[in-house]
Amino acid sequence: MSAKKSIVSRSFWAILIGGMLTGMGNGSVFGAAVMCMMGRGGFPLWGGDMGSAYNPTTFTGFIDWAMIVFGIAFVGILIIALGRHDKLERAAHS
C-alpha cells in the first residue's frame, strides 16, 4: 500500500490560485474602504503608471501591496486549514 498524498499537495494549484484571488479581492475591498475613509489625503501621488503602481508610498501602490499581502495571507490560511483537515481525515481513517 502506498501512502496517499496530502490534501495540501494534491490541491497546490487550487490553493495558490484560489487563495490569491480571494485574498486579493479582500485586499481591494480594504483599499476601497481606505479610499472612502481618507480619500487620497495622505498620498501626494496617485501612482497609476509603470513602477509607481507598486510603490507603497503612492495611493495605488498602497492598495496593490495590500492586495498582495492579503493574497499571500489567505494562501497561508488555506495551507494551515487544509493541513489540519488532512490530519483529522487521516486519523479518522486509520
Secondary structure by P-SEA (a helix, b strand, c coil): ccccccccccaaaaaaaaaaaaaaaaaaaaaaaaaaacccccccccccccccccccccaaaaaaaaaaaaaaaaaaaaaaaaaaaaaaaaaaac
